[in-house]
């Protein structure tokens, strides 16, 4: 699987688990909701800084967003 799709799937999983909308996550990260949506669909090449911001906003370790299988 493409790492962008793995990241996007994990992002959606942990965002949903946190009971957070795309819009709420976007506000927390300081980005547009469409950017969050594109990341979840695997259409964005995210930077390491963006990876860090997503992890901080979702209160997870950055590494879990790159894992091939979701835990839980």
C-alpha positions as CSV (number, residue, x, y, z in Angstrom):
1,X,0.0,0.0,0.0
2,X,1.2,3.5,-0.8
3,X,2.5,5.3,2.4
4,X,0.1,8.2,1.6
5,X,-2.9,5.9,1.8
6,X,-1.5,4.2,5.0
7,X,-1.1,7.6,6.6
8,X,-4.5,8.8,5.4
9,X,-6.2,5.6,6.7
10,X,-4.5,5.9,10.1
11,X,-5.3,9.6,10.3
12,X,-9.0,9.0,9.7
13,X,-8.9,6.1,12.2
14,X,-7.3,8.1,15.0
15,X,-9.4,11.2,14.2
16,X,-12.6,9.2,14.4
17,X,-11.4,7.5,17.6
18,X,-10.9,11.0,19.1
19,X,-14.5,11.8,18.1
20,X,-13.1,14.8,16.1
21,X,-14.5,16.1,12.8
22,X,-12.2,17.0,9.9
23,X,-13.1,20.6,10.5
24,X,-12.1,20.4,14.2
25,X,-8.8,18.8,13.4
26,X,-8.2,21.4,10.7
27,X,-8.8,24.2,13.2
28,X,-6.5,22.5,15.7
29,X,-3.7,22.2,13.1
30,X,-4.3,25.7,11.5
31,X,-5.1,24.3,8.1
32,X,-8.2,24.1,5.8
33,X,-10.6,21.2,6.2
34,X,-10.0,20.3,2.6
35,X,-6.4,19.7,3.4
36,X,-7.3,17.2,6.1
37,X,-9.7,15.5,3.7
38,X,-7.0,15.3,1.0
39,X,-4.6,13.8,3.5
40,X,-7.2,11.2,4.5
41,X,-7.7,10.2,0.9
42,X,-3.9,9.8,0.4
43,X,-3.8,12.7,-2.1
44,X,-1.2,14.8,-0.1
45,X,2.5,14.3,0.2
46,X,2.8,15.4,3.8
47,X,6.0,16.8,5.3
48,X,7.5,15.6,8.5
49,X,6.4,18.8,10.1
50,X,2.8,18.1,9.0
51,X,3.1,14.6,10.4
52,X,4.2,16.0,13.7
53,X,1.3,18.5,13.8
54,X,-1.3,15.8,13.0
55,X,0.2,13.6,15.8
56,X,0.1,16.5,18.3
57,X,-3.4,17.4,17.4
58,X,-4.6,13.8,17.8
59,X,-2.4,13.1,20.8
60,X,-0.7,10.1,19.3
61,X,2.9,9.2,18.5
62,X,3.9,10.1,14.9
63,X,5.0,6.6,14.3
64,X,1.4,5.2,14.7
65,X,0.3,7.3,11.7
66,X,2.8,5.4,9.5
67,X,2.1,1.9,10.7
68,X,0.8,-0.6,8.2
69,X,-2.0,-1.9,10.5
70,X,-4.0,0.2,13.0
71,X,-3.9,-0.9,16.6
72,X,-7.0,-1.1,18.7
